[in-house]
Amino acid sequence: MTDVLQAPGLDRVAIELVVNGVPRRLVVEPRETLAEVLRDRLDLRGAKVSCDAQVCGACTVLVDALPVSGCTFLAVDADGRRVGTVEGLATDGELSPLQQAFIDQAAFQCGFCTPGMLMAATALLEEQPHPSRDDVVHGLEGNICRCTGYEPIIAAVLQAAGGDMPSSRREEVPAVTSAEAGGDPLDPGTEPVESQQ
């Protein structure tokens, strides 16, 4: 194990985990979230903290290859487990096929949601190497993007899965209509949410 780091406070727990293939040993407070430990203690800032309520998906990381919300997943629960972050997707400076597909399809604008989308899509492609469009929509339903309209993200995941959808064909991807979306572009079964302002 490497990197023994100290946490402030009296109640501390020693944990050992493997982060992006690197064994880590840390001493954490029981209340610390995985996102806090990754961002503040290991300087892995890809996972963003936004909602703090397991709603937006910006903090998605993988624990034993399954997507979890790092903002609510306690670091002590990662003891003895493998954690994957967006920083671990590239290999030897080479982008993963999914990361390259996000570039090819212009599947990001502000980029805030991109790490969470990439991690959720990575988990989906591990489980289903050749997903349908509906599988991709379902696999990303826990991740919110306010910029792209989702279609480039869906196209990128399909490209990475071997659907080979170059950016010149982006406009051919069937769009999610507002009637299909019903308020949540990734969940056609929801009703639009009215503003309470």
N, C-alpha and C positions, 0 to 999 in steps of 0.2 A: 504494500500500500504506500501511497505517496501523499504529500501535502497535509500535514496535521495543522489545521487552522482552528483558532479559538473563537468562541462566540461570547459576547458580553452577557452578563446575568449570572444568577446563582444556579438555577436548574439547567443542567447541561446533560446531553446524551451523546455518546460517541456512536457514530454511524460509519459504515463502510459501504461504498457503492462504486459502480463503474460508470463514469460519465464520458460518453463519446469514445469508449474503448480504453480510457485511462482510469486505473484504480485510484480512488480518492478515499481519504480518511478524514473525517471532520468531527468537530464537537459542536453540536447545535442545541439551541433551545427548543423544547418540545413544541412551542407555538410557531416556530419559523416555517414558512411555506417553502416548497421546493423552488418556486420562482425567486424568492428572496435569496435563498442560498446560491442558486445558479448565478443570478445577476450580481448580487452584492459581495459574495464571498469568493466565487470562482471566476468572476468577471466574464461570464457568458451571458451577454445582454441581448441575445436574439429574441428570446421569449419576452414579449411585452406584457406589462401589467396594465390593464385598462379598467375592467369592470369590478374586479375583486369579488365576483359572485358566480363564476363558472357559467357565464352567459355568452361572452363574445368570441372566445377561442383564440385571442391574440397571444395567450400564454401557453398554448398547447406544446407539450413536450411528450416524448415517449418514455414510458416506464415498462420495461420488459416487452417492448415493441407495441404497446397499446397506448393510444393517445389519452392524456390526462390534462386537466386544467392545473397548471403549475401554481396558479394563484390561490387554490384551495387545497391542493395536495400537500400534506405535511411532509417536511424533509425527513422526519424520523420514519415515515412509512416507506421511504426509499432505501432504507437500510437493507443491504444484501441484494440489491436489485441493479439492473442495467438501465441507465438513463441516456436518452438520446436528445440532442438539441440541434437546431438548425446549423450551428457551427460545425457539427460532426457529419454533415451530409457530403461535403466535398472531400475528395480523396487526393492527397498529394497535390493540392492546388487546383485540381480538376473538378469542375462543377459536376454534380450528379445529373443524370438525364432529366430528372424532374426539375431541377434548378434551371438547366438550359432550356427546357420547354417553357418555363415561366418567362424567360427572356424572349424566346422566339415568338411567343404568343402575346407579349406585352401584358402579362397577367398581373400587373401591379401598377399602381399609380403613386400613392403616397408611401406605400411600403409597410405601413404599420402592421397590417394583418398578415403580411407575406410569410414571416417565419411560422406562425401558427397554421396557416394554410398548407405550407410545405410539409409540416410535420404530420398533419391530419392526412394529407394525400399520400405521404410516405407509408403510413400505417395501412391505408386503404390498399395501396399497390402491393404491399407485402402480403396482405390477406387475399386480395383479388388481383392478380397480375394483369388481367384483361377485363377490366370493368366496363359495363355499359354506361351510357350517359346517365341513366337513372341511378346506377350504383355510385357514380361520382357525386351527383347531387346529394344523395343520401349520406355518403361518406363525409361530406363537407358541411352538413347541416348545422353543426355546432360552431361554425366559424362565420363571423360577420365581416363583410367588406362594404365600406360605404362609398368606394370610388369606382370600381371596375364594372359593376353590373353582373359579375360572376361569369359571364360567357367566356372571356379569355382564360379565366382560371380553369373552367371545365375543359376547354380546348387544350390547355397545357397538360392537364392530368391525362387526358386521352392520348395526346401526343407521346407523353412519357411511357404510356402503356403500350405503345406500338401503333397507335392509331394514325401516326404520322400526319399531323395536321399543321402544315407550315403556316406562318403568319399571313401569307397571301390568301389563304383560304378561310381566315377567321370569320369573314362575313357570311360564309356558307353554313356556319354552325347555327342550328335552329335556336332562335331566341326564346327566352322565358318571357311569356307575355304577362302583363299585369293580372289578367284573369287567372292564369296558371299560378302565378306567384301568390296571390291572395294576401299580400302584405309581407311575406317572407320569401324572397326569391329562391331560397333553397328548400322551402317546405310548402308545396302547393296546397297542403291541407289546412293552412292557417288563415285566419281572417286578418284584414288590415287592422293595425293598431291606431286608434285615433289619439291625437295629441291632447293632453290634459292642461294645456297652458291657457 
